[in-house]
């Protein structure tokens, strides 16, 4: 009788210990799973998140022979977010040179050492484009150009005077600092032209009269000189005859 009671007591004690151990293991497993599956709607202990909330993206990271899922607000470098009916996923950019991409084949930002041109990452910008920071631009940006030069002399038909109106120009070229740092085509110089007022009379110009002579005053002076010379010649002739 005592042996039966002792055996029953030992059996009951073992069962209690086993159940307690199972509860402890279950709690430990639950804690591990909950820490590994934060922000998940559905989670697998072996594969992490398998379904995310509506606004988050499921990012599958390869670990050995399996994938481990994580729910993220934004996709990591080299991936883009693709929204779907059942789940939003982080998809990998096709080009390894992409740091960010809008779709699988369209990069929006390149890794260091590459230039972005029409969704592609290139080492050198194509001919006819201009490298600026991380992009290849179709049009040379104004910030790569230096200061405007002074306005040129006002001219017309190669002359600087003799007309009422002429034109003058100024130019701006690529800044020296940019030329020294960028291995790319230099921006073509820009020019501006404006209308300008000229000196209508040139300083050394002698104004002719309407008939094309030397002027009335000089003409009268010349006539007086000729008359004086003629009178002197007549006087000398009379004196010689006497």
Phi, psi and omega in degrees: 000313179294324179295321178295317179296321180294317179296318179296320179296318179294320178297316180296320179296317179298321180294319178297317179297318180296317179295320178297320178295321179295320179296319179297315179296322181294318179295319179297317179295320180295321180294319180296318181293319182293324178289327183277345185238039179295140178068013177270149169273322175226142186218146174244136182297327182272329186243006178072215183291139174239346176209137185245164172301165189302321186271352183262161180250139177273118179251117180262118181250129184285129176230099183068239181264001183233173178245143180242126184266143176222142177265124185234153175284328177218150184283151182286176179304137180085008181226161175226153181273128178239116182274139180230175182291320183260324184207145174265130185240153170268115181257149183276139175293144182292317182279133178286346180274353180281135170265322174223148177217150179277324175217183185301326185245012182231105180280146174245346176205136183257161175288158180307139181097355180237154178247141181270127178216111178053046176082003179244150177257119185237153176284318179236145178289146179296160179299136180091358177248167185234127180283129176217110182058252184252010186233160169253118185257142178287327181243136180294122181292143184297332183290346177276352181266151180279198181282158176291144174282173175289154177294141179286174177294144179287120184225161172207123182055035178082357181255149179258001178206174179097357178227161179279318183234145176218197179225150176223153185230162172215156184227160171220136184242176179299140180293147182296325181295322180288323179300325185281339186253333185258130174264075185208166178304139179283139179298135177295146181295146176259150179223152176230144179233139178222158178283143182218157181272135180250168172277117184291329179253127177282144185300323184264005184279134176262127185278115178281160176280177185296333181272359179089008179278199183263003181111149185295319183295314180293327179293318178295321179297320179295319180294321178296321179295318178295320179295321180294317179296322179293320180293319179296321180294322180293319180296317180295325181291319180294319181295323181290326181288328180290000000 
